Amino acid sequence: MNKKYLITVALFTMVFVARAQENVVKVNPLAAVFGYLEVGYERVLNENQSFQIDLGYVSFSSGNLDYTGFGIGLQYRFYVKKAKNAPEGWFLAPVANYSSSSANEFKTTVFAAGGVAGYQWNWDPITLDIYGGPAFYSVESDDEAFNFGFDGLGARFGLSLGFAF
């Protein structure tokens, strides 16, 4: 009886440990330096594709300026190297982001869409994700000083640390 129990526990443990990591929760440490909290969740869909959603929030006061904002981003990742399975290795992804912020009496919205290429390392359970690529930006603001006149092609970069499970 004792041997059957030990074999069952050993098999269960091996299956659990060998199970591929299908989820990654991430934070962007660079955004935190600027007072912006950005948290992401990546879900593996199959051995070479995943879906990621990022949520962000910022709130600070400086002098007589009260600034708050939120953002949401989406990525559909295609992991291209056959030797590794998602969520690890080289990937390509279309991206879309929307953010809205307000400071005192004016509001600014930013929409961005584009594509990125990157690499995600996975040191069970820690991950490091770095990516970059072109994006088209559309910025609208109630205050001309914050409109930036920036509608057009720009760059998008990202770095995040995560926990895979």
C-alpha angles and dihedrals in degrees: 000000000000092000092051090051092050092047091049092050092046093050092046091050093049092050092047094048094043092050110113118249108254103175135052125186112198142185128198108230093188092057089052089059087064094045095259119130112211122178125179137192123201121192121193111227099182137338094295108022136066141168123225132193123189126196124192138186134183131181129166143140127222119178106312093341118103110190127187133163147157136202142189129201134186131199132179106201127206111195105210107188111089094203091069132045128222130305090039133066139021117345143178121207141177109226137197127185136183126187134175127190137171134199118190104306104354136072131209127195127190127193120188132180129175145100137283139196122204152139130247121199119203119201097174110281101358120075134192117199124191125174144153143172148132124306137178112234130202115189126186127178139172089223116062090211088066098040089085090194084251109148111137147048119347141146132274124201133176141184126179142167118216151176117234123205 
